[in-house]
Amino acid sequence: MAYDEQNIFAKILRGELPAIKVYEDDKTLAFMDIMPQADGHTLVIPKESAETLFDLSPESAAHTIQIVQKIGVAIKKALNTEGIVLMQLNDKTAGQTVPHIHFHLVPTSLQQLGKHASQMGDQDKIKTIAEKIKAAL
């Protein structure tokens, strides 16, 4: 199946849709989830067009996981938390809702983690948390 260039993350990468960015380099983008499962819920995506981890080049996969680590450390520092749930789902049968590979970093315990939020979070609160994470980078 061909990569869907009209998925929401592809549109964010092209600047067609807004995002509350936390970090960006030439290969990755980290931004706040606008329907967070917990305060500080951040997404990290590669800029390479790939639906799942299995479609991603080894080079992009390696770089992306390094950024996941970097963002995770910043989240822990910014929010004074120890636990981060890291999720990466592959294919809609596994629960992937956006057909572009992405990593969820959710600062919470597994016991507190629920299903993906179905409503938009408080955007001002999300922006404030994003600024704390950026400052921790």
Disulfide bonds with the S-S distance in Angstrom:
none
